[in-house]
């Protein structure tokens, strides 16, 4: 599919599901977020258990951007080149259109699994993540008391129980039920995923929505962003849980990445001091858990394992030489001085054309480049978008 960057994710899915297709992945804010915001600021989400993060090759096919130069250009980035705008916080161009692959649409079920302890919940989620024949979109282990913060979902989460939130395709329910029973869990809730007016899909208790729900109840809570090692996942989760039994409330998100199953984590933390938070970060890293610190304000210090495999700094020098886009967010970038001549304009736009929707004139993406620009600035044809 090819869409304009301002299209809401839920509206895109409504259209594509009517034709038997759906988004590969989306954030927990799907019902309010735009696809441009997701690509520019996100790294993965609901669906990453099957397709990995946005930065995985093949999940982002193309991006059309507008540069901020003396003479702005409209550029089409394709394949790996499009990663220059992923999780760059809007610093590497104004995204105007995106092209992304779709997945076959399934009837999804929202499921809550509970167990006697968090280790069992994690084991069930891990086994389900590794079960390639079970079609899934979400596997989210949550330690109690996190479910107590879900004020609008009281009936779905039994009090005092650690749980796993899952989105499972309807034809895979039987195999999933058998797995849960074999691993010592119990299904407490199962219903079709609903997104219509008045509905509350369970994915709005996962990913960053988990933290949002908690903060609405207790403003003293903070969180981290982490990724556990794939080869010692369950063992490391148990070690971290034992280190901070009173301070840390564990929240995992199973996902694929680089051909392996691992778990991201968005643990809730009872905040005391900055020094203690840094000690918790150090302890995670000492156990092989990577941290992408959400309490810093620059890409270099925050992104870590979420960073796209692209030369975003070099690309920014080409498309935003004065640093006008989200200034200060890319610490390594040094803008061109206002007193210095701007870099030479290397391309010429073709005459204006009207895009497929007829919503105004846009310049064609093809450019006649006369110098050696960043590799991502190669000429590409621009297609229409929905």
C-alpha positions as CSV (number, residue, x, y, z in Angstrom):
1,X,0.0,0.0,0.0
2,X,1.0,3.6,-0.5
3,X,-0.5,6.3,1.6
4,X,-0.1,9.9,2.6
5,X,1.7,10.3,5.9
6,X,-1.2,11.9,7.7
7,X,-3.5,8.9,7.3
8,X,-4.7,7.4,10.6
9,X,-3.6,3.8,11.1
10,X,-7.1,2.6,12.1
11,X,-8.6,4.1,8.9
12,X,-5.9,2.4,6.7
13,X,-6.7,-1.0,8.3
14,X,-10.5,-0.4,7.9
15,X,-9.9,-0.1,4.1
16,X,-7.4,-2.8,3.6
17,X,-9.2,-5.4,5.7
18,X,-12.1,-5.1,3.4
19,X,-9.8,-6.4,0.7
20,X,-8.3,-9.2,2.8
21,X,-5.2,-7.4,4.0
22,X,-4.1,-5.6,7.1
23,X,-1.2,-3.7,8.6
24,X,1.8,-5.8,9.5
25,X,2.3,-3.9,12.7
26,X,1.0,-0.8,14.6
27,X,1.5,1.0,17.9
28,X,-0.9,0.7,20.8
29,X,-2.1,4.2,19.8
30,X,-3.4,2.8,16.5
31,X,-6.8,4.4,16.9
32,X,-5.4,7.9,17.1
33,X,-1.9,7.7,15.5
34,X,-0.9,8.5,11.9
35,X,1.3,6.3,9.9
36,X,3.8,9.1,9.4
37,X,4.1,9.6,13.2
38,X,4.5,5.8,13.7
39,X,7.4,5.5,11.2
40,X,9.1,8.7,12.3
41,X,8.9,8.0,16.0
42,X,8.2,4.3,16.4
43,X,10.3,1.2,16.3
44,X,7.8,-1.6,16.4
45,X,4.5,-2.6,18.0
46,X,1.6,-4.9,17.8
47,X,2.6,-7.4,15.1
48,X,6.3,-7.3,15.7
49,X,6.1,-10.8,17.2
50,X,5.7,-12.0,13.6
51,X,7.3,-9.3,11.4
52,X,10.0,-7.7,13.7
53,X,10.4,-4.0,14.0
54,X,10.1,-1.3,11.4
55,X,13.8,-1.3,10.8
56,X,13.7,-5.0,9.6
57,X,14.4,-5.1,5.9
58,X,11.2,-5.3,4.0
59,X,8.9,-3.6,6.5
60,X,9.4,-0.1,5.0
61,X,9.4,-0.1,1.2
62,X,9.5,3.6,0.4
63,X,9.2,7.1,1.8
64,X,8.6,10.4,0.0
65,X,10.1,13.4,1.8
66,X,10.5,17.1,1.4
67,X,13.9,18.6,2.2
68,X,14.6,21.9,4.0
69,X,17.3,23.5,1.9
70,X,17.5,26.9,0.2
71,X,15.7,25.1,-2.7
72,X,13.6,22.3,-1.2
73,X,13.4,19.1,-3.0
74,X,10.9,16.2,-3.1
75,X,12.8,12.9,-2.9
76,X,11.7,9.3,-3.1
77,X,13.6,7.0,-0.8
78,X,13.2,3.3,-1.6
79,X,14.1,0.0,0.2
80,X,17.1,0.5,2.6
81,X,17.2,4.2,1.8
82,X,13.8,4.7,3.5
83,X,15.4,3.8,6.8
84,X,16.8,7.3,6.9
85,X,13.4,8.5,8.2
86,X,12.6,5.6,10.6
87,X,12.8,6.5,14.3
88,X,14.6,9.7,13.4
89,X,12.1,11.8,15.3
90,X,11.4,13.9,12.2
91,X,15.0,15.2,12.0
92,X,15.7,13.9,8.5
93,X,13.0,15.3,6.2
94,X,9.3,16.0,6.1
95,X,7.6,12.7,5.4
96,X,4.7,13.2,2.9
97,X,4.0,9.6,1.8
98,X,4.9,6.1,2.8
99,X,4.8,2.7,1.1
100,X,4.6,-0.4,3.2
101,X,3.7,-4.1,2.7
102,X,0.6,-5.6,4.2
103,X,-0.2,-8.9,5.8
104,X,-3.1,-11.3,5.3
105,X,-6.0,-10.3,7.4
106,X,-7.1,-12.6,10.2
107,X,-10.1,-12.6,12.6
108,X,-8.2,-11.8,15.9
109,X,-9.1,-12.8,19.4
110,X,-8.1,-10.9,22.6
111,X,-7.0,-13.3,25.3
112,X,-5.9,-13.0,28.9
113,X,-3.8,-15.9,30.3
114,X,-3.0,-16.1,34.0
115,X,-0.7,-18.3,36.0
116,X,0.6,-18.8,39.5
117,X,3.8,-16.8,39.0
118,X,5.4,-14.5,36.5
119,X,8.0,-17.1,35.4
120,X,5.2,-19.3,34.2
121,X,3.5,-16.4,32.3
122,X,6.9,-15.6,30.7
123,X,7.4,-19.3,29.8
124,X,4.0,-19.5,28.1
125,X,4.6,-16.3,26.1
126,X,8.0,-17.5,25.1
127,X,6.7,-20.9,23.9
128,X,3.9,-19.3,22.0
129,X,6.4,-16.9,20.4
130,X,8.5,-19.8,19.2
131,X,5.5,-21.8,18.0
132,X,5.6,-20.9,14.3
133,X,2.3,-22.6,13.5
134,X,0.3,-20.4,15.9
135,X,-0.7,-17.1,14.2
136,X,-0.3,-14.3,16.7
137,X,0.0,-10.5,16.8
138,X,0.7,-9.8,20.5
139,X,2.3,-11.6,23.4
140,X,2.6,-9.3,26.4
141,X,3.6,-10.7,29.9
142,X,2.6,-8.4,32.8
143,X,3.5,-8.8,36.4
144,X,1.0,-7.9,39.0
145,X,0.1,-5.2,40.1
146,X,0.4,-3.7,36.6
147,X,-3.1,-5.0,35.6
148,X,-4.6,-3.2,38.5
149,X,-3.8,0.1,36.7
150,X,-6.2,-0.8,33.8
151,X,-9.3,0.9,35.3
152,X,-11.5,0.2,32.3
153,X,-10.5,-3.5,32.1
154,X,-11.3,-4.8,35.6
155,X,-13.3,-7.9,34.5
156,X,-10.6,-9.1,32.1
157,X,-7.8,-9.3,34.7
158,X,-8.2,-11.3,37.9
159,X,-6.9,-9.6,41.0
160,X,-3.5,-10.6,42.2
161,X,-2.5,-12.6,39.1
162,X,0.4,-12.2,36.7
163,X,-0.9,-12.4,33.2
164,X,-0.2,-12.7,29.5
165,X,-2.1,-10.5,27.0
166,X,-2.3,-12.2,23.6
167,X,-3.8,-11.5,20.2
168,X,-4.3,-14.9,18.5
169,X,-5.8,-15.6,15.1
170,X,-9.1,-17.5,15.5
171,X,-8.0,-20.6,13.6
172,X,-5.0,-20.9,16.1
173,X,-7.1,-20.8,19.2
174,X,-7.1,-24.6,19.7
175,X,-3.3,-25.0,19.5
176,X,-2.8,-22.0,21.8
177,X,-5.2,-23.3,24.4
178,X,-3.3,-26.6,24.4
179,X,0.0,-24.8,24.9
180,X,-1.4,-22.8,27.8
181,X,-2.8,-25.9,29.5
182,X,0.5,-27.8,29.0
183,X,2.5,-25.0,30.5
184,X,0.3,-24.6,33.6
185,X,-1.6,-21.5,32.7
186,X,-5.3,-20.7,32.5
187,X,-7.3,-18.6,30.0
188,X,-9.4,-16.1,31.9
189,X,-10.7,-14.0,29.0
190,X,-11.2,-14.6,25.3
191,X,-13.2,-12.4,22.9
192,X,-13.0,-11.0,19.3
193,X,-10.8,-8.0,19.0
194,X,-13.0,-5.0,18.6
195,X,-12.1,-1.4,17.6
196,X,-15.4,0.2,17.0
197,X,-17.1,3.0,19.0
198,X,-17.2,2.1,22.7
199,X,-14.9,-0.9,22.2
200,X,-11.6,-1.3,24.1
201,X,-9.1,-3.6,22.3
202,X,-6.7,-5.3,24.7
203,X,-3.7,-4.0,22.7
204,X,-4.5,-0.7,24.4
205,X,-3.1,-2.3,27.6
206,X,0.2,-3.3,25.8
207,X,3.3,-1.5,24.6
208,X,3.4,2.1,25.7
209,X,-0.2,2.1,26.7
210,X,0.7,0.1,29.7
211,X,2.8,3.0,31.1
212,X,0.1,5.5,30.1
213,X,-2.5,3.6,32.2
214,X,-0.2,3.4,35.2
215,X,0.7,7.2,35.1
216,X,-3.0,8.0,35.1
217,X,-3.2,6.4,38.5
218,X,0.2,7.1,40.0
219,X,2.4,10.0,38.8
220,X,5.3,8.8,40.8
221,X,5.9,5.9,38.5
222,X,8.5,6.0,35.7
223,X,9.7,3.4,33.2
224,X,12.6,2.2,31.0
225,X,12.9,0.7,27.6
226,X,14.9,-2.5,27.4
227,X,15.7,-5.6,25.3
228,X,16.5,-9.0,26.7
229,X,19.1,-11.3,25.2
230,X,17.5,-14.0,23.0
231,X,19.8,-16.8,24.1
232,X,19.2,-16.4,27.9
233,X,15.8,-14.7,27.9
234,X,13.8,-16.5,30.6
235,X,16.9,-16.8,32.9
236,X,17.7,-13.1,32.6
237,X,14.1,-12.0,33.2
238,X,14.2,-14.1,36.5
239,X,17.5,-12.5,37.5
240,X,16.2,-8.9,37.0
241,X,13.0,-9.7,38.8
242,X,14.9,-11.0,41.8
243,X,17.1,-7.9,41.9
244,X,14.3,-5.4,42.3
245,X,11.3,-7.2,43.9
246,X,9.8,-4.0,45.3
247,X,10.8,-1.4,42.8
248,X,10.3,-3.0,39.4
249,X,7.0,-4.2,37.8
250,X,8.0,-6.2,34.8
251,X,6.3,-5.7,31.4
252,X,7.6,-7.7,28.4
253,X,6.8,-7.6,24.7
254,X,7.8,-10.7,22.7
255,X,9.0,-9.8,19.2
256,X,11.2,-11.0,16.4
257,X,14.4,-9.3,15.3
258,X,17.2,-10.4,13.1
259,X,15.6,-13.9,12.7
260,X,15.4,-14.6,16.4
261,X,12.7,-14.3,19.1
262,X,13.5,-12.0,21.9
263,X,11.6,-9.7,24.3
264,X,11.5,-6.0,24.6
265,X,10.6,-4.6,28.0
266,X,8.9,-1.5,29.3
267,X,9.2,-2.1,33.1
268,X,7.4,0.2,35.5
269,X,9.6,1.6,38.2
270,X,8.7,3.1,41.6
271,X,10.9,6.2,41.2
272,X,12.9,7.5,44.2
273,X,16.0,9.3,42.9
274,X,17.9,9.8,39.7
275,X,20.9,8.0,41.2
276,X,18.8,4.9,42.0
277,X,17.3,5.0,38.4
278,X,20.9,5.0,37.0
279,X,21.8,2.1,39.3
280,X,18.8,0.1,37.9
281,X,20.0,0.9,34.4
282,X,23.5,-0.3,35.2
283,X,22.2,-3.5,36.7
284,X,20.2,-4.3,33.6
285,X,23.2,-3.7,31.4
286,X,25.4,-5.8,33.7
287,X,23.1,-8.7,33.0
288,X,23.2,-8.3,29.3
289,X,19.9,-6.3,29.0
290,X,20.2,-3.4,26.5
291,X,18.6,-0.1,27.6
292,X,17.2,2.6,25.3
293,X,16.9,5.4,27.9
294,X,13.6,7.3,27.5
295,X,14.8,9.9,30.0
296,X,17.2,11.7,27.6
297,X,16.3,14.0,24.8
298,X,18.6,13.1,21.9
299,X,18.6,10.3,19.3
300,X,22.2,9.2,20.0
301,X,21.6,8.8,23.7
302,X,18.1,7.3,23.5
303,X,17.8,5.1,20.5
304,X,20.5,2.5,21.1
305,X,19.1,-0.9,19.8
306,X,16.1,0.9,18.2
307,X,18.2,2.8,15.8
308,X,17.7,2.1,12.1
309,X,20.7,0.8,10.1
310,X,21.2,3.9,8.2
311,X,23.5,7.0,8.1
312,X,20.9,9.3,9.4
313,X,23.4,11.9,10.5
314,X,25.0,12.1,7.0
315,X,21.5,12.1,5.4
316,X,20.5,15.0,7.6
317,X,23.5,17.1,6.4
318,X,22.1,16.7,2.9
319,X,18.4,17.3,3.5
320,X,18.4,19.7,6.5
321,X,21.7,21.6,6.4
322,X,20.5,24.4,8.8
323,X,19.1,22.0,11.4
324,X,15.5,23.3,11.2
325,X,13.8,20.0,11.7
326,X,13.3,19.2,15.4
327,X,16.5,21.2,16.4
328,X,18.7,19.8,19.1
329,X,17.4,16.2,18.9
330,X,20.4,15.0,16.9
331,X,23.3,15.8,19.2
332,X,26.1,15.0,16.7
333,X,24.7,17.3,14.0
334,X,26.3,20.7,13.5
335,X,24.2,22.9,11.4
336,X,25.5,25.2,8.7
337,X,26.1,28.7,10.1
338,X,23.6,31.3,9.0
339,X,26.5,33.4,7.9
340,X,27.9,30.7,5.7
341,X,26.8,30.0,2.2
342,X,24.4,27.1,2.0
343,X,25.6,23.9,0.3
344,X,25.0,23.9,-3.5
345,X,21.6,22.7,-4.6
346,X,22.2,19.5,-6.4
347,X,18.9,18.7,-8.1
348,X,16.2,20.2,-10.2
349,X,12.6,19.3,-9.7
350,X,10.5,18.4,-12.6
351,X,7.4,20.4,-13.3
352,X,4.6,20.1,-10.8
353,X,2.2,17.2,-11.1
354,X,-1.0,16.3,-9.3
355,X,-0.9,13.2,-7.1
356,X,-3.5,10.5,-7.5
357,X,-5.9,11.9,-5.0
358,X,-5.7,15.3,-6.7
359,X,-4.9,16.9,-3.4
360,X,-2.6,19.7,-4.6
361,X,0.5,19.9,-6.7
362,X,3.6,18.1,-5.8
363,X,7.0,18.0,-7.4
364,X,8.1,14.7,-9.0
365,X,10.7,12.8,-6.9
366,X,13.1,12.3,-9.8
367,X,16.0,14.7,-9.7
368,X,19.0,15.3,-12.0
369,X,21.8,15.1,-9.5
370,X,25.0,16.9,-10.6
371,X,27.2,16.2,-7.6
372,X,28.0,13.2,-5.3
373,X,25.0,13.4,-2.9
374,X,24.3,11.0,0.0
375,X,23.5,7.6,-1.5
376,X,19.9,7.9,-0.4
377,X,19.4,10.8,-2.7
378,X,19.4,8.8,-5.9
379,X,16.5,9.6,-8.3
380,X,13.4,7.5,-7.9
381,X,10.0,7.6,-9.6
382,X,7.2,8.7,-7.4
383,X,3.9,6.7,-7.3
384,X,0.5,7.8,-6.3
385,X,-0.8,7.1,-2.8
386,X,-4.1,6.6,-1.1
